[in-house]
Amino acid sequence: MSEHSSAATEHMETLAVHAGRRPDPATGAVMPPIHLSTTFERAADGSYTDGYVYTRSENPNRRALEECLAALEGGETSAAFGSGMAAIAAIFQALGTRDHVIFPDDVYFGTSRLLREVLGPWELDYSVVDMTDLDAVRAALRPQTRLVWVETPSNPLLKITDIAAVAEIAHAAGARCAVDNTWPSPAGQQPLALGADLIMHATTKYLGGHSDLLGGAVVSRENDAFFQRIRLVQTVGGAVPSPFDCWLLMRSIRTLPYRMRAHAENAQRVAEFLADHAAVAVVHYPGLPTHPGHAIAQRQMKLSGGMLSIQVHGGAEEAMAVAARVKLFTRATSLGGIESLIEHRASVEGPHTTTPANLLRISIGLEHPDDLIADLRQALEG
Ligand SMILES: *Cc1c(COP(=O)(O)O)cnc(C)c1O
């Protein structure tokens, strides 16, 4: 953390406001300028006065963002990327060919595509398991297993994986445990404290919070040799975020803890309404006591999050009809913004999808929950 935020605190609200922030030394500006310059001056003796050389390698806005993200997750260091997928790719690219990874059967569709279609052909070996079944995780381990990938709550079924248990299994086998913490955000879940080694974020979602920037990040417990390889992929591979996106993301992070509380409060209200509605067959939301992962979620999540999925009675046609009738929700992919979104997930994922045809994925925004419930009611009953 910077000298201006060195007051030791564990409080997320205070960290979110202060981590990585310092008044601009050149002007005293309380909020940081955006450093668009791609190149930095060398002194006559050949040194770089402030340590910056070229923006792909390092940039002041990116450095501030990385400091902030590491502080929020309680990690030693972090690397920011131009998208969530670039952050995921960097973690897998830090492995060697013939290394083996285990990843969950219910996972962000881009993650499984990356493994199946890009990294599999590059000879990274992988197994797909039901990550909520610890025996299945143990059974999938091989001598070459280097990484176990966790996404909890999962996408789109909101399955809950016991992070501490999976991290322990991974460590006993000499592997790392990486957690995609995009959905809960650092305000809702702290995987490093539960034993994970690496955290990945699509900062596009809750950290960005306003559906207007694309970004990703890796946070590491330690600045060790493995993280140094991720840093190498970042700076040499070059999938870095722009200074403007880093600045915008920092602006959003300042309000993250308050936004996450409201997202979770609204989602809980909406989930309870949907659970009682005759047109809805299943509600997937870890905040509901009926959710199979509720007990683990209560233990490892501070907030149940703003995402939920429902399965309506019927098939794709009935689900699409509900989505067609919403007025306040917007029919669109993605999540984590201030506005509520609804999506027929299977038809977005395409022919390889394993998502149930009657499933609608819902991102609960910051509107008043009564208005969200009224809109869903008329859409379900229409
Ligand atoms: C969106 C998302 C990603 C990918 O992030 P992009 O910024 O779209 O590349 C990865 N994991 C999860 C859980 C996501 O929701």
Ligand as a Chemical Component Dictionary entry (heavy atoms), coordinates in Angstrom:
data_LIG
# 
_chem_comp.id                   LIG 
_chem_comp.type                 NON-POLYMER 
_chem_comp.pdbx_formal_charge   0 
_chem_comp.three_letter_code    LIG 
# 
loop_
_chem_comp_atom.comp_id 
_chem_comp_atom.atom_id 
_chem_comp_atom.alt_atom_id 
_chem_comp_atom.type_symbol 
_chem_comp_atom.charge 
_chem_comp_atom.model_Cartn_x 
_chem_comp_atom.model_Cartn_y 
_chem_comp_atom.model_Cartn_z 
_chem_comp_atom.pdbx_ordinal 
LIG C1 C1 C 0 -17.110 -12.446 -17.481 1  
LIG C2 C2 C 0 -16.410 -13.523 -16.786 2  
LIG C3 C3 C 0 -15.132 -13.949 -17.201 3  
LIG C4 C4 C 0 -14.438 -13.380 -18.412 4  
LIG O1 O1 O 0 -14.176 -12.005 -18.325 5  
LIG P1 P1 P 0 -14.069 -11.060 -19.622 6  
LIG O2 O2 O 0 -13.707 -9.730  -19.060 7  
LIG O3 O3 O 0 -15.374 -11.105 -20.334 8  
LIG O4 O4 O 0 -12.968 -11.613 -20.489 9  
LIG C5 C5 C 0 -14.530 -14.958 -16.468 10 
LIG N1 N1 N 0 -15.126 -15.520 -15.398 11 
LIG C6 C6 C 0 -16.342 -15.147 -14.986 12 
LIG C7 C7 C 0 -16.954 -15.823 -13.792 13 
LIG C8 C8 C 0 -17.033 -14.141 -15.652 14 
LIG O5 O5 O 0 -18.257 -13.791 -15.239 15 
# 
loop_
_chem_comp_bond.comp_id 
_chem_comp_bond.atom_id_1 
_chem_comp_bond.atom_id_2 
_chem_comp_bond.value_order 
_chem_comp_bond.pdbx_ordinal 
LIG C1 C2 SING 1  
LIG C2 C3 SING 2  
LIG C2 C8 DOUB 3  
LIG C3 C4 SING 4  
LIG C3 C5 DOUB 5  
LIG C4 O1 SING 6  
LIG O1 P1 SING 7  
LIG P1 O2 DOUB 8  
LIG P1 O3 SING 9  
LIG P1 O4 SING 10 
LIG C5 N1 SING 11 
LIG N1 C6 DOUB 12 
LIG C6 C7 SING 13 
LIG C6 C8 SING 14 
LIG C8 O5 SING 15 
# 
